[in-house]
Amino acid sequence: MPLWGTASAPPAADGGSDAARAPSGSSGGGGGVKAIRSLLPTRRRLRLDPPAKLYFPYEPGKQVRSAVRIKNISKSHVAFKFQTTAPKSCFMRPPGGILAPGESIIATVFKFVEHPENNEKPLDQKCKVKFKIVSLKIKGPMEYVPELFDEQKDQVAVEQILRVVFLDAERQSPQMDKLKRQLAEAEAALEARKKPPEDTGPRIVGEGLVIDEWKERRERYLARQQIEGVDSV
């Protein structure tokens, strides 16, 4: 069994997210119900594009990128998290997050490509690294923290296990064209988030002018009061 972990934490032996987790420490009718539910297919909360693969350009000795669009197709807010069997050589941006109903995001996945072994042809080598996306239904908007998944393990569902597929970086293909578009969209979204909020200078300046004018009038009034007080002595 593979060990699943996140890019910022050591692999977790139990995966922390198996939707078909067998109940433990249960007895009576409640345990039976949980056992039956564990056999039923989990209803999808997220739609992935691509649905089951991560396409990477094959460039040995380099760090390459893939992308996947994640959309919340449920009627509730959903938290998602990436896990990988190789957290030391792969990482995801963002590693997790919260999506409102109908909201989507393009996540970027980074991976270092090893050189082929045993004289394998470049694109024929099999990649043992896998990625997993897990989800958790939450009550509403909140700040994302990975601990959400630890606190509600029994509610965590495995959305998809993504297999790595290498593409010829020099050859044009529909998959490569789509990957480039998604990466460009992800970069644009990242840059947009980095930008400072819209300049509200004119409104602030206007308020400042009013305050400055009020202060100036008050100072003139106080000065007159002082002069009148001196004259009256």
SULLINWO-V947395 format. One record per residue. N is the residue number from 0. RES is the residue in one letter. NEAR is the number of other ideal C-beta (glycine too) atoms within 8 Angstrom. Layout:
# SULLINWO-V947395
n->{N & N}
res->{RES & RES}
near->{NEAR & NEAR}
This chain:
# SULLINWO-V947395
n->{0 & 1 & 2 & 3 & 4 & 5 & 6 & 7 & 8 & 9 & 10 & 11 & 12 & 13 & 14 & 15 & 16 & 17 & 18 & 19 & 20 & 21 & 22 & 23 & 24 & 25 & 26 & 27 & 28 & 29 & 30 & 31 & 32 & 33 & 34 & 35 & 36 & 37 & 38 & 39 & 40 & 41 & 42 & 43 & 44 & 45 & 46 & 47 & 48 & 49 & 50 & 51 & 52 & 53 & 54 & 55 & 56 & 57 & 58 & 59 & 60 & 61 & 62 & 63 & 64 & 65 & 66 & 67 & 68 & 69 & 70 & 71 & 72 & 73 & 74 & 75 & 76 & 77 & 78 & 79 & 80 & 81 & 82 & 83 & 84 & 85 & 86 & 87 & 88 & 89 & 90 & 91 & 92 & 93 & 94 & 95 & 96 & 97 & 98 & 99 & 100 & 101 & 102 & 103 & 104 & 105 & 106 & 107 & 108 & 109 & 110 & 111 & 112 & 113 & 114 & 115 & 116 & 117 & 118 & 119 & 120 & 121 & 122 & 123 & 124 & 125 & 126 & 127 & 128 & 129 & 130 & 131 & 132 & 133 & 134 & 135 & 136 & 137 & 138 & 139 & 140 & 141 & 142 & 143 & 144 & 145 & 146 & 147 & 148 & 149 & 150 & 151 & 152 & 153 & 154 & 155 & 156 & 157 & 158 & 159 & 160 & 161 & 162 & 163 & 164 & 165 & 166 & 167 & 168 & 169 & 170 & 171 & 172 & 173 & 174 & 175 & 176 & 177 & 178 & 179 & 180 & 181 & 182 & 183 & 184 & 185 & 186 & 187 & 188 & 189 & 190 & 191 & 192 & 193 & 194 & 195 & 196 & 197 & 198 & 199 & 200 & 201 & 202 & 203 & 204 & 205 & 206 & 207 & 208 & 209 & 210 & 211 & 212 & 213 & 214 & 215 & 216 & 217 & 218 & 219 & 220 & 221 & 222 & 223 & 224 & 225 & 226 & 227 & 228 & 229 & 230 & 231 & 232}
res->{M & P & L & W & G & T & A & S & A & P & P & A & A & D & G & G & S & D & A & A & R & A & P & S & G & S & S & G & G & G & G & G & V & K & A & I & R & S & L & L & P & T & R & R & R & L & R & L & D & P & P & A & K & L & Y & F & P & Y & E & P & G & K & Q & V & R & S & A & V & R & I & K & N & I & S & K & S & H & V & A & F & K & F & Q & T & T & A & P & K & S & C & F & M & R & P & P & G & G & I & L & A & P & G & E & S & I & I & A & T & V & F & K & F & V & E & H & P & E & N & N & E & K & P & L & D & Q & K & C & K & V & K & F & K & I & V & S & L & K & I & K & G & P & M & E & Y & V & P & E & L & F & D & E & Q & K & D & Q & V & A & V & E & Q & I & L & R & V & V & F & L & D & A & E & R & Q & S & P & Q & M & D & K & L & K & R & Q & L & A & E & A & E & A & A & L & E & A & R & K & K & P & P & E & D & T & G & P & R & I & V & G & E & G & L & V & I & D & E & W & K & E & R & R & E & R & Y & L & A & R & Q & Q & I & E & G & V & D & S & V}
near->{2 & 5 & 9 & 12 & 12 & 13 & 11 & 6 & 8 & 5 & 8 & 11 & 5 & 5 & 10 & 11 & 14 & 8 & 9 & 6 & 8 & 6 & 9 & 4 & 4 & 8 & 5 & 6 & 5 & 8 & 10 & 8 & 8 & 10 & 10 & 8 & 7 & 11 & 6 & 6 & 3 & 7 & 4 & 7 & 12 & 16 & 8 & 14 & 7 & 10 & 7 & 8 & 9 & 12 & 13 & 13 & 11 & 12 & 8 & 9 & 5 & 7 & 7 & 12 & 10 & 12 & 12 & 14 & 11 & 14 & 12 & 14 & 8 & 9 & 3 & 9 & 14 & 14 & 14 & 15 & 14 & 14 & 14 & 15 & 11 & 8 & 13 & 4 & 7 & 14 & 9 & 14 & 9 & 7 & 11 & 10 & 8 & 11 & 15 & 8 & 9 & 7 & 8 & 9 & 10 & 12 & 13 & 11 & 15 & 11 & 14 & 9 & 12 & 6 & 5 & 10 & 6 & 4 & 3 & 8 & 6 & 9 & 8 & 6 & 10 & 4 & 7 & 5 & 11 & 11 & 15 & 14 & 16 & 14 & 13 & 14 & 9 & 11 & 5 & 5 & 5 & 8 & 3 & 9 & 5 & 11 & 6 & 11 & 14 & 8 & 6 & 9 & 10 & 5 & 7 & 14 & 11 & 12 & 11 & 10 & 8 & 13 & 9 & 13 & 9 & 13 & 14 & 10 & 8 & 3 & 7 & 4 & 8 & 5 & 10 & 14 & 9 & 10 & 13 & 8 & 8 & 12 & 11 & 8 & 9 & 12 & 8 & 8 & 10 & 9 & 8 & 7 & 6 & 5 & 6 & 2 & 5 & 3 & 4 & 7 & 6 & 6 & 7 & 8 & 8 & 8 & 8 & 8 & 8 & 8 & 8 & 8 & 8 & 8 & 8 & 8 & 8 & 8 & 8 & 8 & 8 & 8 & 8 & 8 & 8 & 8 & 8 & 8 & 8 & 7 & 6 & 5 & 4}
